[in-house]
Amino acid sequence: MIQNPPLHSALQKCVYDVPIPLDHALLQSQAKNRNLQFVDGIEERIVGPMPVWDFMDEFMHLDDEPSQSRLLSSRSAFRSVPVQADVPSGIYGPLIRAMNRETKHRARCPGFVFANASERATLRRKLGHMKPHICCYSAQNVQTVQDSDAGLRAELAYAELFIDVKPYPSHDFFVDPPSGATQKDRAAHDFLAKSSDEFLDKHRDRAFGQHMAYVAEIFARQHRAFIFSISMSGSCARLLRWDHAGCIVSESFDIRDQPGLLCDFLWRFAHIGGVGRGRDPTVEPASAEEEALFLDAIRRHVRLQLRVEGQALEDAVSEHYDRRHVAAMHVLDGSSVSPEHPVRRYIVSRPIASSFRPTGKGTKGFWAVDPSTRSVVFLKDTWRLPPLQVREGARIERLLEMGVRNVPSVVLHGDVPRVLPQVEKYDYAANEMQCTMTDEFCDDEWACKIRRKKVCLCKQWHYRLVMGTVGYSLTRFKDTEELLHATYDAFHDQSAMKDAVRVASRLHRDVSIGNIILVREKDNQDIRTGYLIDWDACCPVGETGECLEAGRAGTWHFMSQKLLAPEGRERKPTLEDDMESLLYVVLYCSLLWVPHNLAKARLALIVFRIFNKRDWDRDQFYGGDGKLLNAFDRLYTRMVTFNQPLHEWLQTVMDYHSPQVDGQYVGYWSDPDHLDNFWDNFLKTRDLPRNDRVTHDHPAATGVYNPRSSEIGLYSTEVIWLGNPCSEDPEVAPPPSRTNRKRRAPVDWEQSAAYRGRLRSGGLQTSPKR
């Protein structure tokens, strides 16, 4: 059993309602593809079915079990819930009443209230706007949610638990092995439900995708290590525990026949404390004084970076600050606390980036303020992958020690503990840090296959990195001049990309539009400096210049053509691949924010074909056809006319990469000095356009997505047409007729190298109590 250090007495109040980045609307409007992507990606991350008593003893163990004298009897507790219903409300209506039932001295889940959240959705049948059927709130937060604007989605910002309801038992996402199955039979059993009814399978997948969307949004709107949810299919329930590695799913049980299981779950849930319910105790509300200090420091830094005043300044500040939504986040320097290396406190508010995925790294990025120095820093909060001993901060520190420039400075970094110590000196053990647990149960005897494959997951650790280099994404470049200077800063000799390979034998592997930032380091600096950030995917290279690890890493849009090809998973990336990614970064920015001759439809076609398109075959996504065609004969870029210097730069670099004239530029791409010399001379000798930025009519540029038809739109009835049309909602029309249209595969925006590993932290094993 883990012995936690003495709990820091100041950290008693949870932080709710984390602000969302201001550019999240695009993700909301692309909910259909996003949810289908969730379903495609979760198949390798589900572990189940775990026996219900094992689930509760493992994840909801009570060291000092409270007296059950206040527990309402479970006898016939849910007999009012029907076995099945025509619509979800036929299930969740009586279920809510049964869970909220209490007497003067007894309750099922004391201190918590269950409420219908779905009725507060602004567009109840639209993906991206839907809300869970039932949300559980602490009693003190119920009124806050009810008083909030329905469009703000406070339900998911305050939810302690949610319940998703499907009206029939056959709508269950999963299927348990037969009762009495042998261990061999269980090992061969496929846990994901599949039927001969294509229509049912499609809508069941959509329902599961929406369930995962709620998980993703709760992780984005709260500071959490994990979240519990319940999936109801008629009167049958499953308990789910989500963390960033995946999801543990319990066996199904009928709450009418076995009410004690759900009652015991709710009782434990009420008594395991905030940390036991998944709360991160290392984040607490900031004081009013800290909020004022934060606002002042952020305003000064924005003014320096953007040179704006008045309303433009306040609008820019709002990207980092949301009034009365300010928190204090604590960071360890390494894995110990001492008078020389105390726990550091940073003030944060609205993140500039936040993951909207139910699993994965779950990264949030904040402009933060150190209240002791009033300096602005960048705080990256993420769930890192193995290897255990090499953190991103240590990798960057190594690059800086070896003289690599244009990488961010590191202030401190460390894994996040389960709790903060009250003592001045404490050395944390590895199992006292926040980490995932789903990965620990893949080999248990009850675990079944998913799509005929054994599930294998790696452990992830909660990690924070504080950097002193704070700027804006490359997407905020002001003109052609700054675009080409900043990207060259990330590449050239003695700079990040090239020198990291030459001096430190490290390849970045994720050169993308989000990983180059613009920083104005002094007030009289006209062209901001480019820095290459996000080194957590970097990999050692051998004497041949190839990475020691094979496989894709990085952002799909900007990966090289060879890495996107079907055989790309077996390829070892090189500097040439990162150089190709940098070319695509410049081309992407140019298409979206530099003047050119393309009409809206043609622009959309080119962006999709070169950057977004992907296909599925033989258990993997692949792509790069648009990049290959353009390299072969400039199929797409020959349609575009940019300003003359930019046009010249793009044509020359594309010729270096894929020569068009016999004998000219052959072999130039394999020697990065050719590109370095050309680019350096180009910047010195060309008069580059200034202040020529425009915003073209494309959702990636504007952040506004307008569906052209219901085919790519947001049509949904209960997400998902499961059950009969809902008579209580007269605006619902029948679902559109089915077609043979092939489903377009969504783009994986956060694909990164897959690591495999297993480290068991020693969960508590106890006997079931019946």
N, C-alpha and C positions, 0 to 999 in steps of 0.2 A: 504493500500500500504506500502511495506517495505521501511523504510528509511535507506539506507546504510550509514555506517560511511564514512568520507572523504577518498577517494581512495589514497592509498600509491603512491606517485608520481613516485617512482622508478620502479614500476611494470607496464611498458607500452608495453614491447616486449614479444610476445608469444614464447614459446619453442616448436619447432617441432622436429620430427625425434628422438624419444627416442630410445636408443639402445635396442636390443632384447637380452635376455639371450642366451648364446652360445649353450645351449642344446635344442633350440626350433625346430631343424630340425625334431625330432621325431614327434612332433605335426603336422608339415606340411605334412609329408608323411602318416600320418594316417587321412588325411582329410576326407575321405569318412565316416568312423565311427563317426568322430567328428561332421560332419555336420548333420548326422542322429540323433545324440544325441542332438544337438541344437534343431532340430525340435521336438523331444520328450519332451524336457524340456521347450520349449517356450509356450506350450499350456496353461499353467497356468499363463502366464505373459503378455498376449495380451489384451489390452483394446480398444474397438472400436465398431462400426465406429463413430468417432467424427465428427460432422459437420465441414466443412472446415473453415468457417469463425470463428467458436468457436476455432478451432485449432490455427489459426493465432492470434486471439485476446488474447488467453491465453498464448501462448508460444512466440509470436513475437510482443508483444505490443510495440509501439513506443510512449514514453512520449511526446517528441517534434518531431512530424512527419515532416520530411524534405519536402521541396517543391517538388512537383511531376513535376515541369517544365522540369526536366532532365529525366523523365521517358518516355521511348519509348512507343508509343501507343500499346495497346493490341489488337487492331482490326486486325483480321485475322493473329495474331502473329504466330500461329502454323498450319496454313492450309496446309503447305508443309509436315507435318507429316501425313503419311497415317493411316487409321483406323486400318490396320493390315499389316503384311509383312511376307515374307517367312523366313527371318532371322532377328536377332536383329538389324543388321546394317541398315536395311531398316527403322527402327524407329529412332535409335540414331544418324544417320548421319544428317538428316534434323533437328532433335531436337537440336543438338549442334550448328548448324549454326543459328537457330532461337534464341537461348538463348544468343549467342555471338554477335548478330547483334547490331550495334551501328551507330550513326551518330556523327557529330562533337560535338554535345552538349547533346546527349541523349543516354541512354543505358538501358538494362533491369536489369542488376545486376552490377552496377558500382563498379569498383575496383576488380572484380573477373572474372576469365576465366574458361570456361568449355572445357574439353579436353577428347578425347578418350583414356582411360587408358588401355582398354583391349588389344589394339594392341601392347602394350609394355610388355605383359606377355611372359616370356621365354618359357613356354609350354602352349599355349593358351587354350588347351582343357583338361588340367590336374588339378584336384582338388588340392588345396594347392598352385598352381602356378597362378591360374586365378586372374584377376583384374577386378574391376567394369567397366562396359561399359563406364560410364562417371564419371569423378571426377571434382570437382570444387576447384580451387586454388585461393588464393589471387594473385593479379597481380605480386607482387614482388617475389613470389615463383615459378612461372611457369618455368622460365629458370633453376632454381635449379633442378626441377624434370626432365626436358628434358635433362639436361646434366648428370644426374645420370646413373649409371649402372642399366639396367633393372632388374637384379637379386636382387638388393637391396630393391626393392618394395617401393621406395620413394613416389610413388603415394599415398599410404595409410598413410605414415608418414606426408604428407602435405595436405591431403584432408580436406577441410572445409565441404564438403557435397558430397555424391555420389548418382548416379542414376543407378538403375539396370533395365535392359530392357528385356522384354519377347515379342515376336512378335505378339501374339494374345490376344484379350480381355479375352478369356476363360482360359488363363494361370494365371489369377489373383489368388493370394494366399487366398483371402477373398471373401465373397459374402455379399453384403448389404441387409438389409431387404427390402421388396417391398416398393415402394413409397407410402406414405400415411398410412403406418402401424401404428397401435395403440401402445401405450406404452406397453400394455400386449403382443402384437405380437412381439415387439422388444425384450422384456425380454425373450421370448421363442425361439427367432431366434438363430441359430448357425452360428457364424461369419466365421469360417474356411471353405474354399471351399472343397467340396467333390463331386465326380462324380461316375458314374457307370463304368468309364473307369479306370481300375487299372493301366494301363501303364501311363496315364496322371497324375493320382494322385501321382504315385511314382516319376516321374520326376519333377512335380511341387513341391513336398516336397524337392527334391534335390536342386531345384532352391532357395527355401526359406532358406534351410540350408546354401547355399553359400552366400546369402544375409547376413545372420547372421554372417557368417565367416568374411565378410568384416567389420562388426560392431566390432566384437571381436578384429580384428587386429588393427583397428583404435584406440580403447581404449588402446591397448597394446603399440602402437607406438606414442601416444600423451598423454598429461596430460589434461584430459577432465572430465567434469561432465555429459555431454550428447552429442549426435550427431544426426543431422537430416539426413534422407535419403528419396529418392523418389523411389517408385516402379511403373514402367510403364508396362502396359499390353496392347499392341497395342497403341492406342492413349489415353487410360484411365490411369489416374495417381492417386496415393495415397501418401499423406505426412505421414511420420513416424518420431516419436521422441523417441529415445532410451536412457534410463538411466539404472542404475544397478538394478532397481526393475523390469523393463520390457519395454514394448513398447506401445505407444499410436499410433493408426492407424486412419487416416481420412477416411471419405467417399470417394468413387471413383468419379472422374469427368473426363469428356472428354475434353482434352486441345484444341481440334478443336472447340468444341461448347462453351466452357467456358474458353477462353484463359486468361481472366482477373484474374482468381483464381491463376494460375501459375505465371503470371506476378506480381501480388501483393505479392505472397510468395517470389519471387526472389528480389523484391524491398525491402521488409522488411528485408530479410536475409542480404542484403548488408548494412543495416543501423542500425542493432541492436547491433553492437559491438561484440568484441571477447567473452565477457562473455555471451552475448545473444546467441551466436552461440555454446556455450558449453565449451569454454576455461576456464581453471583453472588459475585465475590471481595470485595465491599465489606461482607460479613457474615462475622463470625468468632465462635467460642465466647467467651463472657464468662468472666472469671476467677472463682474462688471468692469473692474479696473483693467483686467487682462483683455477684455473685448475692446475697450477704448485704445489700449496700447497697440493691439493687433491692427485695428483699423488705421491708425496713424502711420504705422510702419508700412503697411501694404500700400496705402495711398502714396507715400513717398517713393516706394520702389516702382510702382506703376508709372508715376510721373517721369521718373528717370528713363524707364525702358521705352515708353511710347511717346513722350513729349506731348502730352495732351493736358487740357485743363477743362474746368467747368463740367458740363453734363457728360462730355466724352470721357472725362476722368472718372466720374462717378459710375458710368456704365462699365468701364474697364475694371474698376474696383469690385463691382458686383460679381465678376467672374470668380472672385476669391473670397467674398464676404457675404454672408446672409445674416441680417440683423437677428440677434438673440439665438442664433444657431452657431455658437462658438464653443469649442471644446479644448481641453488640455490633453495632449497625448504624451505618454511617457516612453522614453527610449533608454535602453541599456547600452553602455559602451562595452561591447563584448558579452560575456556571460557572468559577470560578477558585479557587485556593488561595493564600493569602498569610499572613504572620505576623499581619496584622490580621484575616483571615478564614480561620482554619485549618479543616481537616476536623473536624466535630464528631462525637463518639462518643456513642451512646445505647444503653442497655441495655433489651432487650425479652424477653418470654417468650411467653405465650399471647395471640394476637390476640383482640380482642372481636368482630371480623368478618373473614371471609375468603371470597373468591370461590370458588365451586365450579363454574367454567365453564372450558372448555378455551381459549377465546379471549375477547377483551374487555379490560377494564381490569385484571382480576386484582387487585383492591384487597385489601390487608390493613390493618387498623387496630389499633394497639397503644397501650396505656398504656405509656409509656416513661419512663425515668429518666435524667436528665443526671448522670453521676457527679461532675462538677466542682461542681455546685450542689446535688445531692441533690433537685432539684425534679422533680415529675411533670409530664410533657407528653403530648400526643397526637401519635403519629407515623403519618401516612398514607403507605403505600407503594403506588404505583399505576402503571399504564401509561397516561399521558395521551394524549389525542387532540390534533390540531391545533386552533387555530392555534399555530404554533411559538412565537411571541413572547409569548403571554399565558398565564402559569401561574395556577393557582388561587390560590396564595399572593399573587401580585401583585394579583389582583382583590380579595382580602380586604383587603390593605393599602390599596388605593385607597378601599374603602368606609370603612375606619377613618379615613383621612385626611380624608374628607368628613363625618365626624361620625355615621356610621350606627352605631347601638348594637345590642347583642345579636347580634353576629357574633364569632367567636372571634379571639383575638389570635394574631398570627403571630410565631414565634420566628425561623425561617429556613426556606428552601426552595430546592430546586435539582434539576436532573436528575442521574441517577446515572451516573458514569463507568464505562467498561469496566474500568479498573483505577485504584487510588489511587496518587498519586505519592509517592515517597520524598523528593523535594525539597520545600523549604518554600514555594516559589513556582512556580505553574504555571497557565497559561491554557489551558483546554480548548477545542478546536474542536468543532463540532457533531457531526462524525463520530467523535469519541472518546467519545461518550456511548452508553449502552446503548439500543438501539432495535430495532424489529422489522425483519425482512428479507423476509418473505413478500410484502409489498407491492411489492417491487422487481422481481418477475418476472412480473407480470400481462401485460406486453406482449411477453414473449419469444416467439419464433416457434414454440416447442413447446407453448405454453399453449393448452389447449382450453376450450371453453365448458362451463358447468355449468348444466344444465336450460335449455339454449338461450340462455344469457346469458353475456356476457363478464364475467369477474371483475374487479372494480375495488376496491382496498383502499387504506386510508390508513395512513401510518406512525404508529407510537406510540412514545413515549419513556418510559423508566423514570424516575419522578419521586418525590421524597419531600418531604413538607410537615410541618413540626413546629409545632404550635399549643400555646399556653399555657393554653387553656381546656379543662379535662378534667372530664367528668361522665358521667352515665348516660343511656341512651336514654329517650325519653319513655315507652316501654313500662314503665318502672319507677316511674311516678308512684304516689304513695301514697294519693291520694284525689281526689274530685271537685274540691276546692278547688285542689289543685296542678295538676291537668289543665287547668283553665280559666285559671289564672293564667299557667302556663308557655306555653301556646299564644298567649295574648294578648301575652306578652313578645316572641314572634317576629313579631307583626303590627303593633302599634300605631304611632302617629305617633312619629317619632324612633327607631324601632326597625327591625329588619332588613327585613321584606318591604315595608312601605309606604314607608319612607324611602329604601330602595335605589332604588326607582323615581323618587320625587320629587326626590331630591338627586343621586343618582349615575346615573340613567337605566339601571338594571340590574334585570332581572327574574330571580328565582331559578330558576324552572321545575322544581324538584324538591322541592316541599314535601311531606314524607312523614314517616311515623312514625319512621324511622331518622335523619332529618336535623334533628330537634329534640332537643337534649340538656338535661338538668337538672343544674344546677351549684349547690352550696352554697358560697358564697364566704367565709363566715365562720361560726364555730361557733354563734352565737346566731340564725342565720337559719332560720326554721321552714319557709317555702315556698321551694323552690329556684327559681332563675331559669332561664328558658328561653332557649336560644341556637339560632339557625338556622345550621347548618353545611353543608358540602359545596356550595361555590359553583362547582364546575367546569363545571356546565351552564348557568350564568347567561348572559344574553344582553343586549346593548344594546337599548334601546327608542327608538323615534322619537317625534316630536312628537304623534302620534296615540295614543300609549300602547301601540302594538303592537310586538312584537319585530321586529328587523330581519331575523331568520331565521324562515322558516316551518317547521312540523313539530313532531312530538311530542318531548317530552323528559320524563324523570322516571320515576317508579315507577308501573306500570300501575294498581295498586290505587287510587291517589289522584288520578290524572289527571282533569281535568274531563270532563264528558260530551261536550262539543263536540270536544275533542281526541281522544277515543276513537272518535268517529264515523268512518265510512269516509272522509269528506272532511277528517278531522282532520290528515292529513299535509300538507295545503296551507294549514292555518290558522296565522296568526301569533298566538302566545299573548299574553295581556294579564294585568294584575294581577288581573282578575276570575277568570281561570283559577286563579291561585295561591290566591286567597281561597276558591274552591270546593274546592281540594285541602285547605286547612286545615279546612274544614267536615268533609270526609270523614275527616281524621285524628282529629278529636274524636269523630265518630260511631263510627269503628272501635275506638278505645280504650274507648269507653263500652260497646259491645257485648261486648267481650272481658273487661273488668276492672272494670266498675261493676255493682252489683246491678240486676237487671231481672226481668221476668216470663217470659222466653222459655224454652221447653223446648229441649233439645239439638238435636233435628232441625230445629226452626224457626230456631234461631240459625244452624245450618250453612247452611240454605237462603238466609237473608238475606245472610250474609257472602259466599257464593258469587255470588249474583245481583248484588249491588251492587259488590263489590270484585274478584272473581276472573274472572268469566265473560268469555270472548272467543270470537270466531268468525273464520273464514278465508274470504276471498273476493277474487278478482282480485289474487292475489299480495300480500296484506297481511292482517294481523290487524286486527280492529276490535272495538269493544265499546261499553260505556256504556248498554246498553238498561236495565239495572236502575237506574242513576242517573237516566235520563230518566223512567222510569215512576214512580219515587219523587218526582221533582220535580213531575210532573204531578198526582198525587193522593195522595202519601204511601203508596203501595201497600205498602211494607215497614215503614217506621218507625211507621205507625199501629198496627202489631201490638205495639209495644214500650212499656212503661211504665218510666221511670227515676224517680229521686228528683225531687221537684217542681222544684227550681232548675235541674237539668240538663235536665229535660224542657222547661221554659220556654225555656232558652237555645237548645236544638236547634230547637224549633218556630219561634222568632222568627227565627233565622238562616236556616232553610230558607225561611221566608216572605219574607225579604229577597231571597234568591237566586231563588226562584220563587213569586211571590205567589199566594195561593189565594183571596183575597177581592177582588172587583172594586174597583180604584182604590186599595187599601191597599198600601203599600210598593212600588208600581210605580216603577222607576227607582232604587231604593235601592242595588241591587247595583253599579250603574255608578259610584256615588260612594262610595268606601271610607270617607269620613268618617262616613257613617251607621252602618256596622258598628262603627267605632272608638268613636263616642260611646255607642252602646248597650252595647257590651262593657265600656267603662270604667265606666259608671254601674252596670251589673249587678254587677260585682265589688265596687263600693263599697257597694251597698245590699242585697245578698242574703247571707244566712247560709248559706254553702256547707257541705255535709257533709264531715267530716274522718274520716280513717282508715276509709273505707268500701270499700277495695279488696277485690275477690274475684277468683278465677280461674275463669272459666267453662269448661265441658267442650268445648273446641274446640282442634284441634291447633295453631292459630296462637297460642293463649293458653298451652297446656300444654307445647307442644313434643313431644307424644306423639301419634303417628299410628297408629290401629288400623284396618287395612283391614276393610271390612265383608264383602267376598267376594273370590274370586279375580279377579273382573272388574276391580277397582281395586287388587288386591293385587300381590304381588311374584312371581307364578309365573314360572318360567323354567327351561328346560333348556338349558344352555350359552348362556343368555340368550335364547334363540334356538335354534330347532330346526333346526340345520344338521347333517346327517349322521344316522346311525342312533342309536337309544337306546344309551347307554353301558353296556355289560355290566359294567364294573368298578364301577358305582355302582348297586347294586340298589334304592336308594330312589327312583330316578327313575321316574316314571310317564309314560305317553304324554301328549302335549300335549292340552289341552282342545279339544273340538270347536270349529270356527270358527263364528262367528255373523256376522250382517250389521250388528253394532253399529258405529256410527260412532265413530271415534277422537276423544276429546275433546282439544281443543287445550290445551296447557299454558300457564300464565301466564308471561310473560317478566318475571322479577323485576328485571332489571337493564337494561331498555330505556332507551336514551338517544339523544340526537340523533346522527344519522349524518353524519359529516364525510367528505369525500372529498379525497384529496390523494396526492401521491407525491414522495418525496425519496430519491433513491438514495444510499447511503452509500459506494458504490464497492467492491463485493465483488471478491475476487481472481479473476482469470481465468487459468487455466493449461491446458495441453494434456493430454489424457488419456494415461495411462500404461498400456500394454497389454503 
